[in-house]
Amino acid sequence: MNFLRGVMGGQSAGPQPSGAETIQKLCDRVASSTLLEDRRDAVRALKSLSKKYRMEVGMQAMDHLINILQTDRSDSEILGYALDTLYNIICNDEDEEQDESEDEAAQKQADDLGAKFTEAFIQEHEHITLLLTLLEEFDFHVRWPGVKLLTALLKSQCVQVQSIILVSPMGVSRLMDLLADSREVIRNDGLLLLQQLTKGNAAIQKIVAFENAFERLLDIITEEGSSDGGIVVEDCLLLLLNLLKNNSSNQNFFKEGSFIQRMRPWFEVGDDNSGWSAQKVTNLHLMLQLVRVMVSPVNSPGATASCQKSMFQCGLLQQLCTILMATGVPADILTETINTVSEVIRGSQVNQDYFASVNAPSNPPRPAIVVLLMSMVNDRQPFVLRCAVLYCFQCFLYKNQKGQGEIVATLLPSTIDANCISAGQLLCGGLFSADSLSNWCAAVALAHALQDNLTQKEQLLRVQLATSLGKPPVSLLQQCTNILSQGDKISRRGSKVQTRVGLLMLLCTWINNCPIAVTHFLHNQENVPFLTAQISENLGEDERLVQGLCALLLGICIYYNDNSLENYTKEKLKQLIEKRIGKENFVEKLGFITKHELYSRAAQKPQPVFPSPEQMLFDHEFTKLVKELEGVITKAVHKSSEEEKKEEEVKKTLEQHDNIVTQYKELIREQDAKIQELKEQMASMTSQNEEMQTTMVQQLSQIQQHKDQYNILKLKLGKENQSQANSLQGDGSQVNGMQTEEVAQLREEMEELRSQHALLQTQLSDKEAVINTLRSKGSQPTEGATGGSDNTELLKELELLRSQVQSQSSEISQLKTDNQDLLRRAETGSSDTSASGDGSNMAELESRLAAQTSETERLKEEVRGLTEGRVQLEQQAASATSSVAILQREKAKLQTDLQESKKEQDDLLMLLADQDQKILSLKERLKELGETVDDEDDLDSRDQTDEDDEEEDEDEDKD
């Protein structure tokens, strides 16, 4: 104890021991003392010496301190001293202030010392497990030093410690309990620990997320005051960024858990936005970054679209637009808000439409797009803000053909409003301003308005610009080429490379996949010589990029050339390249684009991020275009005319095949519709047939019953006649007495036969009604082969009915003969008076039976006539169907020819307009040179041209 007093207390007499000797004695006491109090005092002394003698304590005392953690678990005080001592020898934070005056070598040595002690500590994985177990202790003096020590270990050897914690049972779950600690110091240091734990480890990030981390962190942010909170909010946001960045599983879990909706209150700002604290700016900046992580372009398209939809539905996008248009917002927050809004609307039609409807709070109100473009073309605005506005405009037009059309429409003569500033006017102003950065930004923005939109490329050809008073207007395409040629002269004296690169990117995007724009570009006689001159010259390093872009532009003119201009066909342009430049030299110059150091940087991500304005040369979408066209242009230049002809033939063949496939698809659709309709008809006819079959079965059963009754009556009559004959032979005296009874009986039987005959007559009338129904069906026209099959089934049913009618007629005839036999028998066995009365009745019955027989024959003839009429109708329907198909094909062909003629006429009118413009310019030039020009001929020719145009218009109206 006296030794400890000497170390901890005042000075003692005699020579003082060195630090290493003191540490050695303390370590011996820790290892050998049996009393807990002695060991606690020794560990306390080691803690006091650990900062000054870091190496000595770490080398000699680490094992003893770990042993203390394992054996003295019951004493929280000694555990706390041991953990603090280990933290001091492993952590480098305490040395930073002391080493500020030292050189870099000393600082590096201190860092290496911490890494060395960390490796020694984690060499045994049980040490980390022991530390995780100690974190379960609620005692402040144990838990807090344990959190700091584990954080220091993660800072020093992050990957190794992460792997140990990941395989430790319930390791991550124990650390997540720190966020629920009521003591803010431990909770806040727990946030720092989880930040280090989740860096770059997707597996741990998923475990932490599924341990309800999002709910807890958002609760802490709300409790601390959201964006107005302190550094704890910043730590929570940093941890959220670690969990969500580049982790699609956690992003989906965050969205599905409805946590995006809880982010909306973060961005509620008041009217007075002055005097923001530095911490609030930092917090809001991290919140905006968190929103961008959820909708980043590097995420999968489906996940991004889902998050964009949720942000619009919960009002988050609306809140961001409010910040965007608010006043007094710090510049860096405004810049980050613009970038965030850009990615929230990128590729989402609903969000883009909403952004287009946002107006700035000005008088009069202006669209937010116009206000942002005013900042982009203003050279007094910060560079990062101008880049953010350009990115916002690009995202607004990304996959948004509606927005592209609205932007281009502001440049067309019919939609220009002189009283208000439009987006098109701002872009043209920036394109032709003296600031090269404004030129580049406006050119790239206008190129995005034409991206993958053939209609707008053709519409932009109509734009005319007034250059100066007294001179005719020129097209936007011509003005861009004029600036290029002028910029070439200026660039030889100064730096205008950025302007020329922007204009060349605009022209390449404009004429790409647009043969009409290529024709307009080649129609200017100065463009091709200018491009060949630029490519063939040997210029410096800065001009190589311009040469490559000129080569790309000339290659597009070759690849998308429709050979409409005789002087600049594909073959002639290739011959010009071979003579003036050389094919190999042309391909080499074309390769300068992708070899440029700034090309790969721009190709990485859509957002334009540049360290300085001078390095702002490439656009992300343009790099995709270069990658797509470089190979095909190289092949097109090296390809011979025969190969091109073969390729054109193959293309035509493929187009024909595509047309044939399209026609077959349409035919199949029509046939499917007809088949469906015929199936429905067949189902209805089948049900009707089943009903008729049921009726037939019932009638057949009734006929069978009548046959049975008739046979019974026939047997009765036979027996009675036999008994009457026997009685006449045996006793002739009784004949006269019996005649009256037999006649009465015969009359009763005759009445019964009459009733049966009436029943058969009603059945025949029912059959006649069925035949009339079938006759009405047969009179309807049918189409196609399926209709023919239905008619065949109907004819079969008619034949079946005809056979049944014939069988019933035969039965009626049989009944007639039987009745006649009965009549003969009645005449032989009855008296004269009764015979005369019954004879008249039998004659009436015979006449009725004859009438029914004639009616049956008439029905048979009508069935035959209906069958023949049906066959004729089928033949007429088949011939009419073939005639309609032929007429439809002729009509489609005539419509196609008419559309092609109209398109050719429009192209010729455009070329004639350009030719007139050129003639006017040449006459003006001749006048300037002093030559006399006959204006009357010009006027006559114009009048004649106008008359021809009017005649053509009248012919078209007549057609």
C-alpha positions, 0 to 999 in steps of 0.5 A: 500500500505504501508503494501505491501511495507513492505512485498515486500520492506525494513524493517519497525520499530516495530515487524514483522508479521509472515508468516501466518499472512502476507498471511492472510492479502494478501488473505483479500486484494485479496478478498476485494480490488476493484482496479485491481492494488491492487489485482495484487500487492497482488497476486504478493506478494503471488507468492513470498511467495508461495515457502517458505510458500507453505502450508500456501499459499495453505491452505488460498489462493487457493480459492482466486486465482481460483476466480481471474482466473474466474473474472479477465480474462481481465488482463493477468498479474494478471492471470499469477501471479495467475497461477504461484502461483498455480503451486508453491504450487502444483508442487514438482520439486522446492523442490527436490533440497532443500530436498536433505539434508532432510530425506525421511520422509520430502520428502514424506511429501512434495509429499503428500502436492502436492497431497493434493493441487491437489485433492483440485484443481480438486475436482471441474471439472470446474477448469480443464475446466477453465484452458483449456479455459485459454490455448486458450489465446495467451498471453505468460504470461497466456499460459505458466504458464497454461501449466506448471500448467496442467503438474504439475496436471497430474504428481500428479493425472494423472488418475483423470485429464485424465478422466476430460480432456477426457470428456471436450469438445475439451479438447484434441484438445486445448492441441494439438494446443500447438504443433503449437505455434511459441514460442519454450518454449510453444511448448516444454512444450506442449510436456511434457504436452502431454507426461503426458496426454497420459500415460496409456490411450488408448482413449486419445492416439487415440484422440491425434493420430487422431489430426495429432500428428504423422505428427507434431511430425515427422516434429519437429524431422526433424526440430531439426536435427533428431538424432543429435538434442537436448532434444526436439527430445528426448521429441518427441520420448518419446511422440511417444512411448507413442502413439504407445506402446501397441496400435494396432489402433495407430500402424496401423494408423502409418503404413497406414499413410506411417510414417514408410518410414519417419523413414529411414533417422534417421539411416543414419550414416557416415563413422566416428562414433567416438565422439558421444554425449550423447544426440545423443546416447539417441535419437538413442536409442529411435528411435530404441525402436520406430522401435521395438514397431512396430514389437514387438512379442507381437503385432498381427502377421498380424500387425507385418508382415505388418510392417516388409514388409514395413520396408524392402521395404522402406530400413529401414532394410538395413539401420539398417544392415549398422549400425550393420556392421559399426565401431565405433558405441557405444556398447549400440547402437550396442546392441539395433540395434542387438535387433531391427534387430532381431525383424524386421526379426523374422518370415519374410522369405523375411527379414530373407533371406536378413539378411542371405545375409548380409556380414561384411566389412572384408577381406575376407568378412564374413556373418554377422551371423558368425561375430555375433556368434563370439561375442556370444561365446567370453567370453570377450564380454559384457554380454548384447551384447552376449544376443542380438546376441543370440536373433538375431540368434533365430529370424533368425531361427524362422519359417525359415526351410531354414535357419535351414537347412543352419546352420545344413549343415555347420556341415555335413561332406560333406559341411565343408570347412577347409579354412573358419569359419562357423556357425556350427564350432562356435557353436560346439566350444562354446558348448565344450568350458570352459566358461559355458555361451558359452556352454549355448548360443551355446546349445540354438542356436543349439536347435533353429536350430532343432526347429520343424524341423524333417529333421534337427534332423535326419541330425544332427545325421550324425555329427561326431566329432574328440575328440583326435588323435588316437581315432575314431570320435564320434557322436555329440549326444554321445559327448553331453551325455559324457559332461553331465556325466563328468559335473556331476562329476565336478558339485559336486566340482564346479559350472557347472549347467548352462552347464548341463542345456543347454545340457539337453535343447538341447537333449530334443529339439533334440529327441522330436518328433523324434523316430530315435533320441530317438533310437540313444540316447537309443542305448548308454547303459550308458545314461539310467542308468545315467538319472535314477541315477540323478533322484533318488538321493536327491541333493541340491536346485541347482541340482533340476533343473537338476533332472527335466530336466533329468526326462523330457529327460527320459519321452521323450524317453518313449513317442516317443519310437518306441520299436525298441530296445528290452532292452529299450521298453516303457514298460521296461523303465516304469518298470525301473522308477517304480523300481528305482525311483518310479512314484510319485517321477518321476512326482515330479522331473518333476515338479521341472522345472515349479516351478523354479523361473526363468522359469516364467521369461523366459516364458514371452517374447522371448527376453533373458533378464537376470540381470546376467549370472548366472540367464541365465538358461531357453530359451523361446521356451523351456518353451513352450516345457515343457508346452506341454510335461509335461502333456503327459509324466505324463500320459504316465508314469502312463498309463498301457500297455493295455491302450497304446495298445488301444491308438495305435489301436485308432491311427492306426484307425485314421490314416487309416481313414485319409488315406481313407479320403485322397483317397476320396478327391483325387477321388472327385478331379478326378471326379470333373475334369471328370465332368467338362470335360463332361460338356464341351463336353455336352455343345458342343454337345448341341450346335450341337444338336440345329444346327441340330434341326434348320436344321430339322425345315427348312427341315420340312417346305420345305417338307410341302411346297412341300406337299401343291404344290402337293395337288394344282397340284392334284386338278388341274389335277382332275378338268382338267380330269373332264372337259375333260371327259365332253367335250368328252361326249358332243362333240366327234368331239373336242377330237382329236383337244384337245389331243395335248393341254392336252398332252403338259400340261401333259408334263409341269406338268411332268417336274415340278414333275421331278424338285420337285423330284430332290429337294427331292433327294438333301434333301435326300443327306443332310440327308445322310451327317447328318447320316454319321456325327452321324456315325463318332461320334458313332465310338469314344469310351466313358468312364463312366456312363456320356458317356453312357448317352451321347450315349443314347441321340445320339441314340435318335437323330438317331431314330428321324432322322430314323423316319423322313427318313421313313416319307420322304420315305412314301412321296416319295412312295405317290408321286410315286403312284400319278405319276403312276395315272397321267401316266395312265390318260395320257395314256388313254387321249393321242395319240399312238405317245405321249404315247410311248414317255411319257411312257419311261420318266415315266419308267425312273422316276419310276426307279429313285424312286425305287433307292431312296427307296433302298438307304433309306432302306440301310441307315436304315440298317446302322443306326441299325448296328451303334447302335449295334456297339455303345453298344459293344463299351460301354461295352468294355470301361466299362471293360477297365475302371475297369481294369485300376482302379484295376491296379492303386490300385495294383501299389500304394500298390506296391509303398507303400511297396517299400518305407517302405522296403527302410526305414526299410533297411536304419534304419537297415544299421544305426543300423549295422553301430552303432553295428560295431562301438561298436564292434570296441570299445570293441575290442580296449578295450580288446586289452588294457586289454591284451586279444588276438583278432582275426582280421582275423575273423573281416576282414572276417566278414566285407568282407562278410558284404560288399559283402552282401551289394553289392548284396543288392545294385545290387538287388535294382538296378535291381528292 
